[in-house]
């Protein structure tokens, strides 16, 4: 399996669009796998008599694996190419799904979730890196389209989980029946062939450049913004079902539909964003979107039950934040791109690791209303970081 090509569209159009389609499918699988956890969690906790803190710990395993993968996959993608990373991702997710379907103890569930996280983290780096390498122009547009497929998978996942719980079996089948999707992902990138990548821009290591650019004040703000945003999105995705059941008195199946609605709005928002962000500017678009998301979260938290619809509506605003921050960073750095994106996604993974786990612990201590309310705090922090980036961008040099 050779590294991914960086040829121009006119030189290798067939390979370009086949590889692009493969990248889109990888993000569909990513969104699907990453968002069956939330609907499965209440039944899992009840069946195995586990606490909210233990549930948060199991989710922590997934995001710990994600962080490990993003740290390792960035440099590996610069050396071997993104398709090798995506092939490995399919294998990791297959093993993790089977493990989750068979495990009955907290340590084994944690381990299986960690393996799943290794797969999703590999997709994060490999999928984004593949699209950045293939489409040097209008990266914001193509990265938002890539993320749209994550939204499609994320939207379908709760519907699938609700159908399994209602008609087929229990939470174990939710995981076991998802494994073939990961097998298909691995097969796609096993058999997909393409021309080798010539060594050059964005490939190999340039440690002095990486140290200077990857750990600058600007990049620290990007890491903070993405980490806090991911804590918000994954905090909502992981805990919205339980929050709606326990705090708002909504039935489990209906709550799963709310989660599906969240990702439906994410999908729609990314389709809109693929057109808007190139015109409005990357950071300005992110600031406006994060502000809209925060308003929706606050309305849902403190309003009556019928205003809980603002939780899924927040997905419309959350939608463009991750891919547009990725585009902004890719535009800044054309050398060591894979490694720098790996560092960026590691920051996102840390947010995804700590956010849902903090909500679990906070819910045990303070009740799920205030535990889930941490999402508003995370979102406000992301807004602050982006505002500082905009200020730096417009500061006279």
C-alpha positions as CSV (number, residue, x, y, z in Angstrom):
1,X,0.0,0.0,0.0
2,X,1.6,3.2,-1.2
3,X,1.3,6.7,0.2
4,X,-1.4,9.1,-1.0
5,X,-0.8,11.1,-4.0
6,X,-0.5,14.9,-4.2
7,X,-0.9,15.2,-7.9
8,X,-3.0,17.9,-9.4
9,X,-6.6,17.3,-10.4
10,X,-5.8,17.7,-14.1
11,X,-3.0,15.1,-13.9
12,X,-4.8,12.3,-12.1
13,X,-8.5,13.1,-11.9
14,X,-9.8,9.6,-11.4
15,X,-7.4,8.8,-8.5
16,X,-8.2,12.2,-7.0
17,X,-11.9,11.6,-6.8
18,X,-11.6,7.9,-5.8
19,X,-9.3,8.9,-2.9
20,X,-11.6,11.8,-2.0
21,X,-14.6,9.4,-1.9
22,X,-12.6,7.0,0.3
23,X,-11.8,9.9,2.7
24,X,-15.5,10.8,2.8
25,X,-16.4,7.2,3.7
26,X,-13.8,7.1,6.4
27,X,-15.5,10.1,8.1
28,X,-18.9,8.5,7.7
29,X,-17.6,5.5,9.6
30,X,-16.0,7.8,12.1
31,X,-19.2,9.7,12.8
32,X,-21.2,6.4,13.0
33,X,-18.9,4.6,15.4
34,X,-18.3,7.7,17.5
35,X,-21.9,8.3,18.2
36,X,-23.4,4.9,19.0
37,X,-21.8,5.2,22.5
38,X,-24.2,7.8,23.8
39,X,-27.4,5.8,23.0
40,X,-25.9,2.6,24.3
41,X,-24.6,4.1,27.5
42,X,-27.8,4.2,29.6
43,X,-28.6,0.5,28.9
44,X,-24.9,-0.5,29.5
45,X,-24.8,1.3,32.8
46,X,-28.1,-0.3,34.0
47,X,-27.3,-3.8,32.7
48,X,-23.8,-3.9,34.4
49,X,-24.8,-1.8,37.4
50,X,-22.1,0.9,36.7
51,X,-22.1,4.5,38.0
52,X,-22.0,7.7,36.0
53,X,-18.4,8.1,37.0
54,X,-17.6,4.7,35.6
55,X,-19.6,5.5,32.5
56,X,-17.5,8.6,32.1
57,X,-14.4,6.5,32.6
58,X,-15.4,4.2,29.8
59,X,-15.8,7.2,27.5
60,X,-12.5,8.4,28.8
61,X,-10.9,5.3,27.3
62,X,-12.2,6.1,23.8
63,X,-10.8,9.6,24.0
64,X,-7.5,8.5,25.5
65,X,-7.1,6.2,22.6
66,X,-8.0,9.1,20.3
67,X,-5.2,11.3,21.8
68,X,-2.6,8.5,21.6
69,X,-3.5,7.9,17.9
70,X,-3.4,11.6,16.9
71,X,0.0,12.0,18.5
72,X,1.4,9.0,16.6
73,X,-0.6,9.2,13.4
74,X,0.6,12.7,12.5
75,X,4.3,11.9,12.1
76,X,3.5,8.5,10.6
77,X,1.3,10.1,8.0
78,X,4.1,12.5,7.0
79,X,6.3,9.4,6.5
80,X,4.0,6.7,5.1
81,X,1.0,8.5,3.8
82,X,-2.6,8.9,5.0
83,X,-4.1,5.8,3.4
84,X,-1.9,3.6,5.6
85,X,-3.3,5.4,8.6
86,X,-6.8,4.8,7.4
87,X,-6.3,1.1,6.8
88,X,-5.0,0.7,10.4
89,X,-8.0,2.7,11.6
90,X,-10.4,0.1,10.1
91,X,-8.5,-2.7,11.9
92,X,-8.5,-0.9,15.3
93,X,-12.3,-0.1,15.1
94,X,-13.2,-3.7,14.1
95,X,-11.3,-5.1,17.1
96,X,-12.8,-2.5,19.5
97,X,-16.4,-3.0,18.4
98,X,-16.1,-6.8,18.9
99,X,-14.5,-6.2,22.3
100,X,-17.3,-3.9,23.4
101,X,-19.9,-6.4,22.3
102,X,-18.3,-9.1,24.4
103,X,-17.0,-7.3,27.5
104,X,-18.8,-7.4,30.8
105,X,-16.4,-5.7,33.2
106,X,-15.3,-2.1,33.6
107,X,-11.6,-2.7,32.7
108,X,-12.4,-4.7,29.6
109,X,-14.9,-2.1,28.4
110,X,-12.3,0.6,29.1
111,X,-9.7,-1.3,27.0
112,X,-12.1,-1.9,24.1
113,X,-13.1,1.8,24.1
114,X,-9.4,2.7,24.0
115,X,-8.9,0.5,20.9
116,X,-11.9,2.2,19.2
117,X,-10.3,5.5,20.1
118,X,-7.1,4.5,18.4
119,X,-9.2,3.9,15.3
120,X,-11.2,7.2,15.4
121,X,-8.0,9.2,16.1
122,X,-6.3,7.6,13.1
123,X,-9.3,8.6,10.9
124,X,-9.2,12.1,12.3
125,X,-5.6,12.6,11.2
126,X,-5.7,10.4,8.1
127,X,-9.0,11.6,6.7
128,X,-8.2,15.3,7.2
129,X,-4.7,14.9,6.0
130,X,-5.8,13.1,2.8
131,X,-8.2,15.9,1.9
132,X,-5.7,18.6,2.6
133,X,-3.1,16.8,0.4
134,X,-5.6,16.3,-2.4
135,X,-7.3,19.7,-2.4
136,X,-4.8,22.6,-2.0
137,X,-7.4,25.2,-3.0
138,X,-10.6,26.0,-1.0
139,X,-9.6,23.7,1.8
140,X,-12.4,25.1,4.0
141,X,-15.0,24.0,1.5
142,X,-13.6,20.5,1.1
143,X,-13.0,20.0,4.9
144,X,-16.5,21.1,5.6
145,X,-17.8,18.6,3.0
146,X,-15.6,15.9,4.6
147,X,-17.1,16.7,8.0
148,X,-20.6,16.6,6.5
149,X,-20.1,12.8,6.0
150,X,-19.2,12.6,9.7
151,X,-22.5,14.3,10.4
152,X,-24.4,11.8,8.2
153,X,-22.8,8.9,10.1
154,X,-23.5,10.7,13.4
155,X,-27.1,11.3,12.4
156,X,-27.8,7.7,11.4
157,X,-26.0,6.2,14.5
158,X,-28.6,7.1,17.1
159,X,-31.5,5.9,14.8
160,X,-29.6,2.6,14.3
161,X,-29.0,2.3,18.1
162,X,-32.7,3.0,18.9
163,X,-33.8,0.5,16.4
164,X,-31.5,-2.2,17.8
165,X,-32.7,-1.5,21.4
166,X,-36.3,-1.6,20.4
167,X,-36.5,-4.4,17.9
168,X,-33.4,-6.6,18.0
169,X,-31.5,-6.9,21.2
170,X,-29.5,-5.0,23.8
171,X,-26.6,-2.7,23.8
172,X,-24.1,-5.4,22.9
173,X,-25.7,-5.8,19.4
174,X,-25.3,-2.1,18.9
175,X,-21.5,-2.6,18.9
176,X,-21.3,-6.0,17.3
177,X,-23.4,-5.2,14.3
178,X,-21.2,-2.1,13.6
179,X,-18.0,-4.1,13.1
180,X,-18.6,-4.9,9.4
181,X,-18.6,-1.1,8.6
182,X,-15.0,-0.9,10.0
183,X,-14.0,-4.0,8.1
184,X,-15.2,-2.3,4.9
185,X,-13.1,0.8,5.8
186,X,-10.0,-1.3,6.1
187,X,-10.7,-3.1,2.8
188,X,-11.2,0.2,0.9
189,X,-7.7,1.5,1.9
190,X,-6.1,-1.9,1.5
191,X,-7.1,-2.3,-2.2
192,X,-7.0,1.4,-3.2
193,X,-3.8,2.0,-5.1
194,X,-2.3,5.3,-6.2
195,X,0.9,6.9,-7.4
196,X,3.7,7.3,-4.7
197,X,4.1,10.7,-3.2
198,X,7.3,12.6,-4.1
199,X,9.1,13.8,-1.0
200,X,8.6,17.5,-0.7
201,X,6.3,20.1,0.8
202,X,4.4,18.8,3.8
203,X,6.3,15.5,4.0
204,X,9.1,14.2,6.2
205,X,10.4,16.0,9.3
206,X,11.7,19.5,9.8
207,X,12.1,19.6,13.5
208,X,13.3,23.3,13.8
209,X,10.3,24.4,11.7
210,X,8.0,22.2,13.6
211,X,9.2,23.4,17.0
212,X,8.9,27.0,15.9
213,X,5.5,26.8,14.3
214,X,3.8,24.0,16.1
215,X,4.3,25.5,19.6
216,X,3.9,29.2,18.8
217,X,1.5,31.4,20.8
218,X,-0.9,31.4,17.8
219,X,-1.0,27.6,17.7
220,X,-1.5,27.3,21.5
221,X,-4.7,29.4,21.0
222,X,-5.8,27.1,18.2
223,X,-5.2,24.1,20.4
224,X,-7.2,25.6,23.2
225,X,-10.0,26.6,20.9
226,X,-10.3,23.2,19.3
227,X,-9.9,21.3,22.6
228,X,-12.7,23.3,24.3
229,X,-15.0,23.0,21.3
230,X,-14.5,19.2,21.1
231,X,-15.2,19.0,24.8
232,X,-18.5,20.8,24.0
233,X,-19.6,18.7,21.0
234,X,-18.6,15.3,22.5
235,X,-20.0,16.3,25.9
236,X,-23.4,16.9,24.2
237,X,-23.1,13.7,22.1
238,X,-22.2,11.5,24.9
239,X,-24.6,12.8,27.6
240,X,-27.6,14.3,25.8
241,X,-29.6,11.1,25.9
242,X,-29.1,10.6,29.7
243,X,-29.6,14.3,30.4
244,X,-32.9,14.4,28.5
245,X,-34.1,11.2,30.2
246,X,-33.2,12.2,33.8
247,X,-33.6,16.0,33.8
248,X,-36.2,16.7,31.2
249,X,-38.3,13.5,31.6
250,X,-38.0,12.5,27.9
251,X,-38.3,8.9,26.9
252,X,-35.1,7.1,25.9
253,X,-36.1,6.5,22.2
254,X,-37.2,10.1,21.9
255,X,-34.0,11.3,23.5
256,X,-32.1,9.2,20.9
257,X,-34.0,11.0,18.2
258,X,-32.8,14.3,19.7
259,X,-29.2,13.1,19.4
260,X,-29.9,12.2,15.8
261,X,-31.4,15.6,15.3
262,X,-28.2,17.2,16.7
263,X,-26.2,15.6,14.0
264,X,-28.8,16.3,11.3
265,X,-28.3,20.0,12.1
266,X,-24.5,19.4,12.1
267,X,-24.8,17.9,8.6
268,X,-26.9,20.8,7.3
269,X,-24.6,23.3,8.9
270,X,-21.6,21.9,7.2
271,X,-23.2,21.9,3.8
272,X,-24.0,25.6,4.3
273,X,-20.5,26.2,5.8
274,X,-18.8,24.7,2.7
275,X,-20.1,27.7,0.8
276,X,-20.0,30.4,3.5
277,X,-16.6,30.0,5.3
278,X,-14.6,30.9,2.2
279,X,-16.4,34.2,1.9
280,X,-16.8,35.2,5.5
281,X,-13.3,34.2,6.6
282,X,-12.3,31.2,8.8
283,X,-11.9,32.7,12.2
284,X,-14.9,35.1,11.9
285,X,-17.1,32.2,10.9
286,X,-15.9,30.1,13.9
287,X,-16.5,32.9,16.3
288,X,-20.1,33.5,15.1
289,X,-20.8,29.8,15.1
290,X,-19.5,29.2,18.6
291,X,-21.6,32.1,19.9
292,X,-24.7,30.7,18.4
293,X,-24.0,27.3,19.9
294,X,-23.6,28.8,23.3
295,X,-26.9,30.6,23.1
296,X,-28.7,27.4,22.1
297,X,-27.1,25.4,25.0
298,X,-28.1,28.0,27.6
299,X,-31.7,28.2,26.3
300,X,-32.0,24.4,26.5
301,X,-30.4,24.2,30.0
302,X,-32.5,26.8,31.7
303,X,-35.7,26.7,29.7
304,X,-38.7,24.4,30.1
305,X,-38.8,21.0,28.6
306,X,-40.2,22.0,25.2
307,X,-37.1,24.3,24.7
308,X,-34.8,21.2,24.9
309,X,-35.1,21.2,21.1
310,X,-32.4,23.9,21.3
311,X,-29.9,21.2,22.2
312,X,-30.1,19.5,18.8
313,X,-30.4,23.0,17.2
314,X,-27.0,23.8,18.6
315,X,-25.5,21.4,16.1
316,X,-26.3,23.8,13.3
317,X,-23.8,26.2,14.9
318,X,-21.3,23.6,16.1
319,X,-21.1,22.2,12.6
320,X,-18.4,24.3,11.0
321,X,-16.1,24.9,13.9
322,X,-13.9,21.8,13.7
323,X,-13.3,21.7,9.9
324,X,-12.9,25.4,9.7
325,X,-10.3,25.6,12.4
326,X,-8.5,22.7,10.6
327,X,-8.6,24.7,7.4
328,X,-7.2,27.8,9.1
329,X,-4.3,25.8,10.5
330,X,-3.6,24.0,7.2
331,X,-3.5,27.4,5.5
332,X,-0.9,28.6,8.0
333,X,1.4,25.6,7.8
334,X,2.3,23.8,4.5
335,X,5.4,22.0,6.0
336,X,5.0,19.1,8.4
337,X,1.3,19.4,7.8
338,X,0.5,15.9,9.1
339,X,2.4,16.4,12.3
340,X,0.9,19.8,13.0
341,X,-2.6,18.6,12.3
342,X,-1.8,15.6,14.6
343,X,-0.9,18.1,17.4
344,X,-4.1,20.0,16.7
345,X,-6.2,16.9,16.8
346,X,-4.4,15.8,19.9
347,X,-5.6,19.0,21.6
348,X,-9.1,18.1,20.3
349,X,-8.7,14.6,21.6
350,X,-7.8,15.9,25.1
351,X,-10.9,18.0,25.0
352,X,-12.9,15.0,24.0
353,X,-11.2,12.9,26.7
354,X,-11.7,15.3,29.6
355,X,-15.0,16.9,28.6
356,X,-17.4,13.8,28.8
357,X,-15.5,12.4,31.7
358,X,-15.8,15.7,33.6
359,X,-19.5,15.8,32.9
360,X,-19.8,12.3,34.3
361,X,-18.0,13.2,37.5
362,X,-19.8,16.5,37.8
363,X,-23.2,14.8,37.4
364,X,-22.3,12.4,40.3
365,X,-21.3,15.4,42.5
366,X,-23.8,18.1,41.5
367,X,-26.5,16.3,39.6
368,X,-26.8,15.9,35.8
369,X,-28.3,19.4,35.3
370,X,-25.0,21.1,36.4
371,X,-22.8,18.3,35.1
372,X,-24.3,18.6,31.6
373,X,-24.1,22.4,32.0
374,X,-20.3,22.2,31.8
375,X,-20.9,22.2,28.0
376,X,-21.8,25.9,28.2
377,X,-18.5,26.6,30.1
378,X,-16.5,24.7,27.5
379,X,-18.1,26.6,24.7
380,X,-17.5,30.0,26.3
381,X,-13.8,29.1,26.7
382,X,-13.6,28.3,23.0
383,X,-15.2,31.6,22.1
384,X,-12.6,33.4,24.2
385,X,-9.7,31.6,22.4
386,X,-11.0,32.4,19.0
387,X,-11.6,36.0,19.9
388,X,-7.9,36.3,20.9
389,X,-6.9,34.7,17.6
390,X,-8.9,37.3,15.7
391,X,-7.3,40.0,17.7
392,X,-3.9,38.7,16.8
393,X,-4.8,38.4,13.2
394,X,-5.8,42.0,13.0
395,X,-3.0,43.4,15.1
396,X,-0.7,45.7,13.1
397,X,2.6,43.9,12.4
